[in-house]
Amino acid sequence: MIATPDELVIRIKGLTKSFGAHQVLKGIDLDVGKGQVIAVIGPSGSGKTTLLRCINFLEEYDGGSVRIDGVEVGYRDVGAGRRRRSDRELANIRVDAAMVFQQFNLFPHLTAAQNVMLGLMKSRGKSKGEARQIAEKWLVRVGLAEKLDALPSQLSGGQQQRVGIARAVAIEPKVLLLDEITSALDPELVGEVLEVVQELAAEGRTMILVTHEMAFAREVANRVVFTDQGLIAIDAPPKAVFDEQSNERLRAFLSRFAAFRHAH
Amino acid sequence: MTLFLQTLPFLLDGLRITLLVSAGVIVLSLLIGVPLGCVLAFGPLWARFPIRIYADFVRGVPILVLLYFVYYGLPAIKVNLPSLTAAIVALTAFKTAQVIEITRGAFQSIPTGQTEAAKSIGLGLVDRFVHVLAPQAIRRFLPPFVNSVVDTVKGSSLVSLLGIVDLMLALQQVIGRTHVALPLYVMGALMYFAINYPLSTLSRRLEKSFI
């Protein structure tokens, strides 16, 4: 289960993060190997979204270390200490950890294709023509062949989120970060988005997803991480997590999802 | 009828001054106000602070006070401006404060998710500004700005108080000579309206076309 070091994409050590006096992350350790799909579950306020946002430094962690392919994300060493990276350095690192957001966050003034093309041109140095080709390829893959030139406001939530996924995956990040990507969707639109994620998982893309879709986590993840009070309480294969429910807090958490209510 | 034909050239001269003052004020306040508004939206605290003070102060002072301050007040410190220059300076000082606020609001009303999404696909500061924030800010900027242009054209009538023969003063002078008040005021009002109505319509259009 624990990947050998040369296959590691993400290595998180002793990660801490506070908002004011409230410490949200209290020392997280997490290794993610190439091709692994990690589902992060846990009660709200347990730090799972903060953990995800520290990986691309949208949230600036205070202590500990997050490395993508061996490169420390937010800071570079200066003498005995470390200094926050410049915006330019951060941009170069963030391409490797593209994120899909709960609220989609598509660029409303750009068409679906342009949304996908922007990162390709500005962060991956593709020409407009190349970028358009890649964008079309991805939008076709997520089932939006008919919507290439539609504005986000003309798309349903599910369609918008599929554009969001295409935008993130098109720049070929080393890890894809999915932050509760179906939470803002009408129930009948959740399936079309999860299908896309499942395909990406099947082709061996490294992903970390924060989710409330327990059935989906069980199906698609190699490992399920249960966060509780700023720490990782459990890190195990989905079967072990959902069937054994070894931890009292996990049991309490899962009992809120009807399908996983433990039979006593 | 002959009255209109006789006075029209004089009124049109006044209208020309009104347009000149308005255009000067608009262009100058854009050139100064937009950059300052960007600083107010994104800059460090030490840079935001004086801009904040300036904008709040100027917006809290009647335009007429600014006008008299520049024209009658500044000579006390050996700054003697011709009336037309003084008028443009005073109105620009006022309009700049508004442009600063509109610019700041245009950027700050963009959800933070936009910046986060741009960061998460590896866009640096310049690309985020040029390709993500600025295009959205312009859409939010234009409707209130066009409204503010309408205010400028109307507010420029105050320069008549410095003896500048704009449309307002031209009207009053013609009325003084002819003693025909009502038709001439109607005519003057229609001239202001002819400029401002298309602008108001444009502003409403812009509000509808950009969500």
Boltz contact constraints between the chains, C-beta under 6 A:
constraints:
  - contact:
      token1: [A, 56]
      token2: [B, 120]
      max_distance: 6.0
  - contact:
      token1: [A, 58]
      token2: [B, 116]
      max_distance: 6.0
  - contact:
      token1: [A, 87]
      token2: [B, 124]
      max_distance: 6.0
  - contact:
      token1: [A, 87]
      token2: [B, 125]
      max_distance: 6.0
  - contact:
      token1: [A, 88]
      token2: [B, 124]
      max_distance: 6.0
  - contact:
      token1: [A, 91]
      token2: [B, 122]
      max_distance: 6.0
  - contact:
      token1: [A, 91]
      token2: [B, 124]
      max_distance: 6.0
  - contact:
      token1: [A, 94]
      token2: [B, 119]
      max_distance: 6.0
  - contact:
      token1: [A, 94]
      token2: [B, 120]
      max_distance: 6.0
  - contact:
      token1: [A, 94]
      token2: [B, 122]
      max_distance: 6.0
  - contact:
      token1: [A, 95]
      token2: [B, 122]
      max_distance: 6.0
  - contact:
      token1: [A, 98]
      token2: [B, 120]
      max_distance: 6.0
  - contact:
      token1: [A, 98]
      token2: [B, 121]
      max_distance: 6.0
  - contact:
      token1: [A, 99]
      token2: [B, 120]
      max_distance: 6.0
  - contact:
      token1: [A, 103]
      token2: [B, 113]
      max_distance: 6.0
  - contact:
      token1: [A, 105]
      token2: [B, 113]
      max_distance: 6.0
  - contact:
      token1: [A, 105]
      token2: [B, 117]
      max_distance: 6.0
  - contact:
      token1: [A, 107]
      token2: [B, 132]
      max_distance: 6.0
  - contact:
      token1: [A, 109]
      token2: [B, 135]
      max_distance: 6.0
  - contact:
      token1: [A, 109]
      token2: [B, 136]
      max_distance: 6.0
  - contact:
      token1: [A, 118]
      token2: [B, 131]
      max_distance: 6.0
  - contact:
      token1: [A, 119]
      token2: [B, 121]
      max_distance: 6.0
  - contact:
      token1: [A, 122]
      token2: [B, 123]
      max_distance: 6.0
  - contact:
      token1: [A, 122]
      token2: [B, 127]
      max_distance: 6.0
  - contact:
      token1: [A, 123]
      token2: [B, 121]
      max_distance: 6.0
  - contact:
      token1: [A, 123]
      token2: [B, 122]
      max_distance: 6.0
  - contact:
      token1: [A, 171]
      token2: [B, 121]
      max_distance: 6.0
